């Protein structure tokens, strides 16, 4: 049995796989004013469709829908099967508020109520 596929068949399979990944993913990466859909993500990086994304490098923001997940420093690693793989040099989790510079006890009161 042969595992060789003609180039046209392999290209069709790759296109169908990328279309399915594009449809199911909510993740996106923003570099400057440009936005690209993330096809797959893992702990050390992510992939973007090679046909639409340039070889990104530097500081980007990673979003899940409208929620800002990470601010990342990335480098393009390799291109394979219609996807460009990017590796994280640094991925800093984004927060919706500034970090505290003091310890807050879990049972501390939230506010003080006056006599009224």
C-alpha positions in Angstrom: 0.0 0.0 0.0 1.4 3.4 -0.9 1.1 6.5 1.3 1.9 8.9 -1.6 -0.7 11.4 -2.5 -0.7 13.5 -5.7 0.1 17.3 -5.1 -3.5 18.3 -6.0 -5.1 15.9 -3.6 -2.7 17.0 -0.8 -3.3 20.7 -1.5 -7.1 20.0 -1.4 -6.8 18.2 2.0 -4.6 21.0 3.4 -7.1 23.7 2.2 -10.1 21.7 3.8 -8.1 21.3 7.1 -7.3 25.0 7.2 -10.9 26.0 6.4 -12.1 23.8 9.3 -9.6 25.3 11.7 -10.4 28.9 10.6 -14.1 28.2 11.2 -13.7 26.7 14.6 -11.2 29.1 16.1 -12.1 32.3 18.1 -8.5 33.3 18.7 -6.9 36.2 16.8 -3.6 37.9 16.8 -3.2 41.7 16.3 0.1 43.2 15.1 -0.3 47.0 14.8 -3.5 47.7 12.8 -3.5 44.2 11.2 -5.5 41.2 12.6 -5.0 37.5 11.7 -7.0 34.5 12.7 -5.1 32.0 14.9 -5.6 28.4 13.6 -4.1 26.5 16.5 -2.5 27.5 19.8 -0.4 25.5 22.4 1.7 26.5 25.4 4.8 27.5 23.4 3.2 29.3 20.4 0.5 29.3 17.7 -0.1 29.0 13.9 -1.7 31.4 11.4 -2.7 30.7 7.8 0.4 31.2 5.6 -1.6 32.7 2.7 -2.8 35.7 4.6 -0.2 36.4 7.2 3.3 37.8 6.7 6.3 36.5 8.8 5.4 38.4 12.0 8.0 39.3 14.5 8.0 41.3 17.6 5.2 42.4 20.0 1.7 41.3 19.2 -1.6 40.9 21.2 -3.5 37.7 21.4 -7.3 37.8 21.8 -10.1 35.3 22.4 -13.0 37.0 20.8 -13.0 40.4 22.5 -11.1 39.3 25.6 -7.4 40.3 25.6 -5.5 37.1 26.7 -1.7 37.8 26.2 0.8 40.4 25.1 3.4 38.3 23.3 6.9 38.7 21.9 7.1 36.2 19.0 9.3 35.0 16.2 8.3 33.1 13.1 9.5 29.5 13.3 8.6 27.5 10.2 6.0 27.1 7.5 4.3 23.8 7.0 1.1 22.6 5.2 -0.2 26.1 4.7 0.4 27.3 8.2 3.1 29.5 9.7 4.3 28.5 13.1 5.1 31.3 15.6 7.0 30.6 18.9 6.6 32.7 22.0 9.8 34.4 23.4 7.6 35.9 26.0 3.8 35.7 26.7 2.6 38.0 29.4 -1.0 37.5 30.6 -3.2 40.6 30.2 -5.2 41.8 33.2 -8.2 44.1 33.3 -6.9 46.0 36.3 -3.6 47.1 37.7 -1.8 44.7 40.0 -1.9 45.5 43.8 1.4 46.6 45.4 0.3 45.3 48.8 -1.3 42.2 50.4 -5.0 42.1 50.6 -6.4 39.6 53.1 -9.1 37.3 51.8 -11.5 38.3 54.7 -10.8 42.0 54.5 -13.8 44.3 54.3 -14.6 45.7 50.8 -16.0 49.0 52.0 -16.7 50.9 55.2 -20.4 51.8 55.9 -21.2 55.0 57.9 -23.8 55.2 60.6 -26.8 56.2 59.0 
